[in-house]
Amino acid sequence: MSMRDRDQTELKIGLALGSGAARGWSHIGIIHGLAEMGIEPDIISGSSIGALVGAAYAADKLDLLEAWTRSLNWKEIIRFLDPALLGGGLIQGEKLTDFVNHYVKDLGFEGLKRELGVVATDLETGREIWFRKGPVMEAVRASIAERQGRLKAEAVSPR
């Protein structure tokens, strides 16, 4: 049965948001484009910057995130990056997630307007870790952080 033939009540739409800052910011435009077509995902998942954008969207704060990102100049963007070259990663993301946390606050996954899944990597095993419970921003931090992810992932692991 094709998607056109299915009953609309049966359809579930998921949106996967990837990593990489430039791609992550473009996710904002994609989400707006889907909304203009009347498409609203049932669940959003994201990794790294995609987790951050997904969290803002799931918390109904995407417009605030977009306005903030549009207001930044290059010097301000660099200010939000945490050099972590000695620790093995390029960016830890603490400054960026701390800023966004101001808007998302201490929301748990259960308090979001939309369903969200955040993906991080266990640096010891290389396995993915999915977060669907607990504090949203702790999961986002674990997903963004290159070196700190293992410890943070263990602290908020849904297992």
WOBEL-V174966 format. One record per residue. N is the residue number from 1. NEAR is the number of other ideal C-beta (glycine too) atoms within 10 Angstrom. Layout:
n & near
N & NEAR
N & NEAR
This chain:
n & near
1 & 7
2 & 5
3 & 7
4 & 5
5 & 6
6 & 10
7 & 7
8 & 5
9 & 6
10 & 8
11 & 9
12 & 8
13 & 11
14 & 11
15 & 20
16 & 15
17 & 27
18 & 17
19 & 16
20 & 12
21 & 17
22 & 7
23 & 15
24 & 22
25 & 18
26 & 15
27 & 23
28 & 19
29 & 10
30 & 13
31 & 22
32 & 12
33 & 10
34 & 14
35 & 13
36 & 8
37 & 7
38 & 6
39 & 11
40 & 12
41 & 20
42 & 11
43 & 16
44 & 25
45 & 21
46 & 28
47 & 23
48 & 26
49 & 25
50 & 25
51 & 31
52 & 29
53 & 28
54 & 32
55 & 31
56 & 25
57 & 26
58 & 25
59 & 22
60 & 11
61 & 18
62 & 19
63 & 12
64 & 15
65 & 21
66 & 17
67 & 9
68 & 16
69 & 15
70 & 9
71 & 8
72 & 13
73 & 8
74 & 7
75 & 7
76 & 11
77 & 13
78 & 10
79 & 13
80 & 17
81 & 15
82 & 20
83 & 11
84 & 17
85 & 9
86 & 7
87 & 13
88 & 9
89 & 18
90 & 13
91 & 20
92 & 20
93 & 27
94 & 16
95 & 12
96 & 21
97 & 23
98 & 13
99 & 13
100 & 23
101 & 18
102 & 9
103 & 14
104 & 22
105 & 12
106 & 10
107 & 19
108 & 13
109 & 19
110 & 9
111 & 13
112 & 18
113 & 11
114 & 16
115 & 14
116 & 23
117 & 19
118 & 33
119 & 22
120 & 26
121 & 18
122 & 15
123 & 17
124 & 7
125 & 9
126 & 7
127 & 9
128 & 10
129 & 21
130 & 14
131 & 24
132 & 14
133 & 14
134 & 16
135 & 19
136 & 29
137 & 23
138 & 19
139 & 30
140 & 32
141 & 28
142 & 28
143 & 28
144 & 28
145 & 25
146 & 18
147 & 15
148 & 19
149 & 22
150 & 17
151 & 11
152 & 18
153 & 22
154 & 12
155 & 12
156 & 19
157 & 16
158 & 13
159 & 6
